Amino acid sequence: MALAVIFALTACTPQEFDEYTLGGSYTITQEQFTFDITRGSDEFTYNFTASFSVDPTQYPYTYEIHFGDGQVTKDLTGSHEYIVFKGTYTAQCLVYVPNGDVVIKEKTITFANDNPNIYQDDPASPQFALAGGKDNAAGKTWVLLSSSGLGPVDATWGEWWQFSEAALFDDEFTFQPNSIEPNGKFSHNINGATFMNESLGNLFPDGDPENSFVTTAYTPPSDASWEIALKDGKYWLTVKKGFIGYAVTPNDLDKTEYEILSFTPEEIQLKYYSPDNNAWFFFLGSDVPSSPLTGEGSKTWVIDGYNTQTSKVAAETGLNIKGFMGLGPLNSYGQEWWGAGAGEKSEWTLSDWKITFTSSNQLKIETAGEGYGRKAFDGEGFTSTSVVGDDMTFAYDGGDYTYTLTDATPYPKLTLSGNAFLGYYVGTQEYEIVYLADDVLAVAAHNAREEQDWVLVFIPEGEQ
């Protein structure tokens, strides 16, 4: 009797086991279950539902829904996106019954168009090579290779002349994916200067219109984008409001088109057809030099809440740094007055913050909806929701920003855009990096109003 009760309790949900040949003599018929799949919110999203009139405690069975695109679920209801090329696909509900039979109901779905996401997530596509797939939100950053240059229009490389200008080879080109299109955001970091054709000389105040020149006047637009299209059997890359490597004509500042000669995740070869019937070749490599701040393209930092690296920072800098956050006298770059002990302030959601720097000067701050700072700045940028002593909390969801990093004395200066701040707000978006290594980042912010320095210590995500 006890065994019978246990069996009744454990067999009530058909999907709690994966044994498809269950033994027994009974079967389940087509009339005892339903399966339907109908178009959902867009062309490629379909809602599905399955139901059964069979008591699973008396007649155990299992089932699966196969969507016909290689994806399988054991859910009875839900929605599914078909990331597929155009064509006809067959969705099936398969019911495995105790006598060994498989009972199937199916529906066919025809797509007249390719789902654009197939390009982003197909490892064989140029979109995937360029940006790393639609879930790679930070995108991929590329640099110009030395084989880039000028050649005949029917050539496949710059056989006449190759670039040698140093200002080109520290430029960084970042392609970020767009989750719903075969395109995305394009960012160009010139790292101080870039090289352009003499035809653009009169567009920039420091350009020499008589010769090719290096200019520091060019500021890449923040709303540039990229798109790849297949035309006449060839892939073409279009960059809107930007260019790759070297602007040949003034029109390139608005839009440039490149034929993709070849592509891999490590190298992409592009050909630009010049109006003078020549061709420029831009060969890009994804092997961007790693930096402690951004890693190989992007890097996420979190607060060192248990002081795993604070002693290292103190030893390497000689500064009075005792905790993952703390304060001291103005311009001391230390925490003489107070430094947080390991686990202190653990009730603050600061421990959940994620701060991501990319090599293309993008900054992303993720929070749990709350920020912290000095009460002295209440109402200046942020309005307090609570005040405890000299501290205040306020609503802050983080966001997407940019940053600049410049050499300065005594420490490099890190400047954030908008209302961004790092961990604890003291009325400024400017920080000095007092120490930076692969495993730790320490920054100081000056609170001149209260004559304080605040020093915070961060470590890479996953190393808490």
N, C-alpha and C positions, 0 to 999 in steps of 0.2 A: 504494500500500500504506500509506504514512504517513497519507494522508487517511482511509483506512478505519479505521485504528487510532484516530485522533482522534475520528472520529464515534462509534465504539463506546464510548469513554470518556465522552464528553459527553452521550450519549443514554441513559445507564443509569438516570437518575431521571426519571420522567415529568413531574414538576412543575418542572423547571428551565427551562421555557419556557411562554409563554402563547399560543402560536399554535394555534388550535383547528382550522383547516383545514390539515392537514399535507401534503396530496397523497398519492398512493398509491392502490392499488386494493383493499386488504384492509379488513375491518371487524372489529369486536369484538361479540360476541353477549352476550345477557343471561346466558347460562350461564357466561361467562368472568369474571364479577365478582360479588361479593356486597356487600350493603349492609344494615345492620341498625341500628335505634335503639331503645333500651329505657330504661325509667324508671330513674333513678339514685337519688341519696341522698334526694331529696324530690320533692314533687309537680311541681315545675317544672324539675327538672334531669334531663337525659337523656344516657345514654352512647351514643356512636355508633362504628361500625367499618365500614370498607370494605376489601376485599381483591381482588386480581386474579390470575388464573392465566395472564396474558399476559406474555411476555418483553418488557419495554420496550426492550431493545436491538435486538430484531428487529422489533418492531411498536410504534413510539412512539405514545403517546396522552397526553392530559391529562384531568384530572377536577376536579370541584368538588362540594362538598356544600352544598346550600342548605337551611337549616333551616325555611324557610317563614315566618320572622318578619323577613325582611330581612337576616339575618346569613348569611355565607358563609365556608367554610373550605376549605383545601387539605390539611388534616391527614387522615390515614387513621383515626386513633382519637382519642378524647378525650371530654370531657363538655361540655355546653352548657346554659346556663340560659335558659329561655324567659321573658323579661320581657314578658308579653303579657296582654291581656284574655281572658276566657273565650271559648272557641270551638274550632273545628277548624283545625289547621294541617297542611300537607303538607310533609314533609321529603323531599328528592330527592338522589340521587347522579347527577350528570350526567357521562357519559364522552364526550369529543370524539375521534372517530376519523378516520384520515387521509382517508377518502373524503368527509368533510364531514358525515357523519351524527352525530347526538347520541343516544346510548343512555341511557335513564333507568330507574332503579329508585326507587320511592318508598314512603314509609310515612306514614300519617296519625296524628295525635295530637290528642286532644280534651281540653281543660281545662274542668273544671266551675266553676272559680273564677278570678277575676282574680289575677294575681301582685301582691301588695302593692307590690312594687318598681316597678311601672309608674307608680304615683302619684309616687314619689320622683323618677323620671327622665323623666316626661312633662312637657315644658315648659309644657303647657297645664293642668296640674293645680295646685290650690291648695297641695299639699304641696311641689311644686317651687318655687313662688313664695315660700313661707314659709321654707324651709330651704336652697334652692339645689341640691337633688339629693343622692342618697345618698353620692356621693363627696366632697361638700363637708363634710368632717368637722368643721370649725370652726363650721359653720352660718351663719346670717344674724342680724344684730342690728338691731332695730327700735326706733324712738322714737315717742312719742305726738305727733300733730299737733294744732295749735291748734283745728281744727274739731271736736274731740271734745267731747261734752257730753250733755245731757239733753233728751229730747223725748217726744212722745206715742208710745204703743205702736205706732201705725200709721204713724209717720213713717219717714223714711230718713236723717235727720240730727238733731243736737241743736238743734232750732229754739228751744227754750225758754231754754237757757243753755249756754254753753261754758266749759270749764275755763280758769282763768287762773293756777293755782297753780304757781309755779316748780318746786316739789319734784316735780311730775309730769313735767315736760318734760326733766329730765335722767335719768329712769329709762330703763334699757336692757333690752330683752327679746330674748333670744337663743334661737332654735329650731335645735337640732342634729338632723340626720337619724339614723334607725336603718336600718341596711342591710337588715334583714329584715322591717320592718313599716312601715305608712304612718303612723308616729309617731316620736317621739324625745324627747330631753332638752330641758327648758325651764329657762332660767336668767334670774333677775330681779336686776339690779344697781340698787339704789335710789340709789346715789351719795350717801349720807348721810341722806336723808330721803325719805319718800313720803307721799302724801295719801290718806286713807281716809274713809269715811262715819262719821257719828257713832254708828251702831249697833255699831261695833267699839271704841268709846272705852274701855269697861271692860276690854278685853283687853290694853291696853298701859299701862304705868305712867306714861307722859308724855302720854297721850291725854286730851282734854277730852270727857267723855261728853255734854256739853250742846250742842256744836257740832261741825261738821266740823273736822278737825284735821290738822296735820302731825305725823308721829311718826317718831322715830329708833329706836324700840324694835323694830320689825318686822325679823326676820331671815329672808329667803327660804329655804325648805328646799333642800337640795342634791340631793334626789332627785325634784324636780318633773318632770313629763313632759307632752307634748302629743299629741293624736291628732285626725285629721280623718276624719269619716264623712259619707256621702251618705245623707240621710234625706228621703223624700218630695220628691225632686228638688232639695233644698237641701243645701249643704255646711255642716257644723257643726264648729266647733273646740272641743275640750274640753281644758282645762288642769287637770291633777290636782296637788294640793298647791300651787296657785298661782293667780294672777289676772293680768289684763292691765290696766294703767293705774290702776284705781280699784276697791278692794274695796267692794261695796255692802252685803253681809250677811256675818255670821260664816261662813256656809257656803262663801263664796268662798275662804276660806283652805284649804279641803279640795278643792273642785272647782268650776270655773266652765265654763259653756257659752256659746258665742257663735255666732250665725248669721253666716256669711260673706256679706256683701252684695255685695262685689266684690273682685277681687284682680288684681294685676299684680306683677311683680318689684320694683316701686318703691313700691307703696302697697296696703294691705289695709284694707278697711272692715268692721268688726265691729259687731254689734248684740246687746246684752245685755237680756233681758227681766226687768225688776225685779218682785219680788213685789207691789209696790203698783200694778201695771198701767201702769207707765211703761217707757220704754226708755232705756238708756244707749248711746251710740255712741262707739266707740273706733276712731279712724282712725290707722293706723300707717304711718310712712314708713321706708324702709330706708336713707335717706341719713344715716347716722350720721356726725357730725363726725369727721374723721380726726385721729389723734394720732400723734406720732412713734414712740411705743412700740408701738402696736397697728395702725397704718395704718387702713384702712377696715374694721375688724372684727377682723382678726388679722394678725400680722406675725411672720416667722421671722428670728431672728438667729443668726449664726455668729461664731466668734472671728476677729478681724482678724489672721490669722496672718502676714501680710506687711507689717503696719504701714502700711496705706494711709491710715489716719485718725488715727494717734496724734499726729502733729505738729499736726493741727488741734485735737485735744483739749487739748494742752499750750498752744497759743497762745490758745485761747478761755478757758481756765480760769486760766492762769498757774501751773498745778501742774507739778511735776517728773514728767512722764509720758513715758517713753522707749520703751515697748514694749507689745505687746498683753496682756502680763501682767508683773507685777513687784511689788516690795515696797519699803517704806520704813518709817521710824519710826512708831509708833502715833500716830494722829490727824494725820498729815502729809498724808494723801490723795495721796501721791506714791510714786514709785519711786526714791528717792534711792540705795538700796542696790543695786538691780538691775532692769533692764528687758529683756525678751526681744527679741532682734534678729529681723529679718525672716527667716522660715523656721526659726528656732530652735525646738527641741522638736517638729520636724515628725514625729518618730517616735511622738509621742503621738497617740492617736486623738481627742484633744480637737478637732482640726481637722475631725472628722466630726460633731461635736455640732450639733444643731439645737434651738433654744430658741424656742418660739412663745408669744407673749402675745396674748390676745384681749381685746376691749373688755368682755367679760362676766366679766373677772377669772379666766379659765381660763389655766392654764400647762401646756404640754406640753414635756417634755424627751426628746429622742431621742439615744441614744448607740450606740456599737458594743459595749456591754457592759462598758465599763471607765470607772472614775472615778479622779480624781487629787486629792491633798491633802497636808496636813502630817502627818508621822509622829507629831507630838505628840498627834494625836487618834486614833491607832490604837485600835480597839476601842470608840470612842465614836460610835456610829452606823454606822461602817463598819469592817471588819476587813481589814487589808492582805493582799494576795497577793504583793507584793514591796516592798522598801524600797531606795531609792538615796539616800544622803545623808540630807537632811531631808525628802525626798519619799516618798510611798507611793502605790501603785496598789491598787485594790480593785474587786470586782465591783459594777457599777452599770448597770442597764438603763434608767435614767430613769423616766418615767412621766407620769401625768396629775395635776396639782396645781392649786392656786389661788394667787392672790397678792393682796396689798393694797398700795396706793400712798397714802402720807399725806404731807402737808406737814410739814416739820421744818426745823430750823436746824442746820447751814448748808445742808444738801441734803435733797431729798425722800427719804423712807425707803421702800424696797421690801422687803416681808416675804413669804417663800415658805412654803407649807404643807409638812407632812410632813418628809421628809428631802431635799427639793429643795435644790440649790445650783447656782451658776452657774460652771461650768468648773473651779474649783479649790477644794477643801473646806478651810476654816479653822475649822471648828467652829461655824458659825453659819448661820442662814437669813435673816439681816437684812443688807441692803445699803443704801448711800447712792448715789443717782444723782448723780455729780459733773458729768456732761454728757450731754445727750440732744438729738439732732437727727434729721432724717429719715434721715441716712446714717451715724450712729454713736451708740453707747450705751457710756458708760463708768461703771463701778460700783466702789465701794470697800467692802471688808469688813474689819472690825477683828478682829485676832487678839490679844486682850488677854493671853492666856496667854504668848505669845512676844513681846509688845509690838511687834507689826508691823501695818502696813496693807498689804493686797493690793489692787491696782487692776487690773481687767481691761477690755479694750476689745473691743466687738463691732460688727459691721456687718451690714446686711441680707443674707439669703441671696441668692446670685447676683451679689454685688458683690465677690467675693474677687479 
